[in-house]
Amino acid sequence: MLDDYYMININVADLERSIAFYNSLGFEVILDMDVTDPTVGDTYGVDEFRLIKAVWMRLATAHNHRWPVLDLVQFVDPPVLQDGSDDAMDFRRRRGLSRISFRAGSIDEVVAMHDRLLADGTQFLVPLTRRADPTGRPLALFWLRDPDGTVVEVLHVAAR
């Protein structure tokens, strides 16, 4: 069962420009990351992955709410894709809305939901993946499309 909204991911061409824009709307940076872990590249389907820069932002007025966050990602090496690619999986690196993300109550719940959906014949964009998040916490995730084509991520990141 899903527990909460987790994040909305937007791939950006210029991270600093996007931070300034969302700051002007009342968002503040709560986490700033340079990600070089090759397993993140595997999740995004990026060969020879070397670096993304990312920030999590939350509305400054949302101090009592942990989620959802706005996840701004700039692919640095390799760079973000321009529009017009014919590869159906390139949405993971294309500019703009990449996916919405929902948090399950536990890693076991992510696995159980994945297995149930798989048994029902669901096609996954990213199969069940277990790895560490950028801070080293265990996580499990999978991606699929809703009936209208929106990419949906289900995940759980374990507490420290």
C-alpha positions as CSV (number, residue, x, y, z in Angstrom):
1,M,0.0,0.0,0.0
2,L,1.2,3.5,-0.7
3,D,2.0,5.6,2.3
4,D,2.5,9.1,0.9
5,Y,3.5,11.4,-2.0
6,Y,7.3,11.4,-2.2
7,M,8.5,13.7,-4.9
8,I,7.9,15.3,-8.3
9,N,11.1,14.9,-10.4
10,I,11.9,17.6,-13.1
11,N,15.0,17.2,-15.3
12,V,16.5,20.7,-15.9
13,A,19.0,22.1,-18.3
14,D,20.4,24.7,-15.9
15,L,20.1,23.8,-12.2
16,E,21.0,27.2,-10.8
17,R,18.5,28.9,-13.1
18,S,15.8,26.5,-12.0
19,I,16.6,26.9,-8.3
20,A,16.3,30.7,-8.7
21,F,12.9,30.2,-10.4
22,Y,11.5,27.9,-7.7
23,N,12.9,30.1,-5.0
24,S,10.9,32.9,-6.5
25,L,7.7,30.8,-6.0
26,G,8.5,30.2,-2.3
27,F,10.5,26.9,-2.5
28,E,13.8,26.5,-0.5
29,V,16.6,24.0,-1.0
30,I,16.6,21.3,1.7
31,L,19.2,19.0,0.1
32,D,21.9,19.6,-2.4
33,M,23.6,16.5,-4.1
34,D,26.3,15.7,-6.6
35,V,25.6,12.1,-7.5
36,T,28.2,9.8,-9.0
37,D,27.0,6.4,-8.0
38,P,26.9,4.2,-11.1
39,T,23.8,2.3,-9.8
40,V,21.9,5.6,-10.2
41,G,23.0,5.6,-13.9
42,D,21.6,2.0,-14.1
43,T,18.2,3.2,-12.8
44,Y,18.2,6.0,-15.4
45,G,19.4,3.6,-18.1
46,V,22.4,5.8,-18.8
47,D,25.6,4.1,-20.0
48,E,28.8,5.6,-18.8
49,F,27.1,7.6,-16.1
50,R,29.4,10.0,-14.3
51,L,27.5,13.0,-12.7
52,I,24.2,14.5,-12.0
53,K,23.6,17.5,-9.8
54,A,20.4,17.6,-7.9
55,V,18.5,19.5,-5.2
56,W,15.4,18.7,-3.3
57,M,13.2,21.7,-2.6
58,R,10.2,22.2,-0.4
59,L,7.8,25.1,0.0
60,A,9.2,27.4,2.8
61,T,5.8,27.3,4.4
62,A,5.7,23.5,4.6
63,H,7.8,23.1,7.8
64,N,5.4,20.6,9.3
65,H,5.5,18.4,6.2
66,R,8.4,16.2,5.2
67,W,7.0,15.2,1.7
68,P,6.5,15.8,-1.1
69,V,9.6,17.4,-2.4
70,L,10.5,18.9,-5.7
71,D,13.5,17.0,-7.1
72,L,15.4,19.1,-9.7
73,V,18.0,17.1,-11.6
74,Q,20.6,18.3,-14.0
75,F,22.4,15.6,-16.0
76,V,26.0,16.9,-16.3
77,D,27.9,13.9,-17.7
78,P,26.3,12.7,-19.9
79,P,24.3,15.9,-20.4
80,V,20.5,16.2,-20.3
81,L,18.8,15.2,-23.6
82,Q,17.2,17.7,-25.9
83,D,13.7,17.1,-27.0
84,G,13.1,15.0,-30.1
85,S,14.8,11.7,-29.3
86,D,13.1,8.6,-30.8
87,D,14.1,6.4,-27.9
88,A,11.0,5.6,-25.7
89,M,13.2,5.3,-22.6
90,D,14.9,8.7,-23.0
91,F,12.2,10.3,-20.9
92,R,14.5,9.5,-18.0
93,R,17.0,12.1,-19.2
94,R,14.8,14.5,-21.2
95,R,14.1,18.0,-19.9
96,G,10.8,18.6,-18.1
97,L,8.6,16.4,-15.9
98,S,10.2,13.0,-15.5
99,R,8.0,11.2,-13.0
100,I,5.8,11.4,-9.9
101,S,6.9,9.3,-7.0
102,F,5.0,7.7,-4.2
103,R,6.4,6.2,-1.0
104,A,5.4,2.8,0.3
105,G,5.5,2.0,4.0
106,S,8.5,-0.3,3.8
107,I,10.9,-2.0,1.4
108,D,8.9,-5.2,1.9
109,E,5.8,-3.4,0.7
110,V,7.6,-2.1,-2.4
111,V,8.6,-5.7,-3.2
112,A,5.1,-7.1,-2.5
113,M,3.5,-4.4,-4.7
114,H,6.0,-5.1,-7.5
115,D,5.4,-8.8,-7.3
116,R,1.6,-8.4,-7.4
117,L,1.7,-6.0,-10.3
118,L,4.1,-8.3,-12.2
119,A,1.7,-11.3,-11.6
120,D,-1.0,-9.1,-13.1
121,G,1.1,-8.6,-16.2
122,T,2.3,-5.0,-15.6
123,Q,5.1,-3.9,-17.8
124,F,7.8,-2.0,-15.8
125,L,10.0,0.8,-17.2
126,V,12.5,0.2,-14.3
127,P,12.2,-3.3,-12.7
128,L,12.4,-3.8,-9.0
129,T,15.7,-2.2,-8.0
130,R,17.5,-2.3,-4.6
131,R,20.4,0.0,-3.9
132,A,21.5,2.7,-1.5
133,D,20.3,6.3,-1.8
134,P,22.9,9.1,-2.1
135,T,23.2,9.2,1.8
136,G,23.7,5.4,2.0
137,R,20.3,4.4,3.2
138,P,18.8,1.2,1.6
139,L,16.0,1.7,-0.9
140,A,13.8,-0.3,-3.2
141,L,12.0,1.1,-6.2
142,F,10.3,0.4,-9.5
143,W,8.9,2.6,-12.3
144,L,5.8,2.0,-14.5
145,R,3.4,4.1,-16.6
146,D,-0.2,5.0,-15.6
147,P,-2.9,4.4,-18.3
148,D,-2.2,7.9,-19.8
149,G,1.5,7.4,-20.0
150,T,2.7,9.3,-16.9
151,V,5.7,7.7,-15.3
152,V,5.1,6.6,-11.8
153,E,7.8,5.6,-9.3
154,V,7.0,3.5,-6.2
155,L,9.8,3.5,-3.6
156,H,10.8,3.2,0.0
157,V,13.9,4.6,1.6
158,A,14.8,3.0,4.9
159,A,15.4,5.2,7.9
160,R,18.9,5.4,9.3
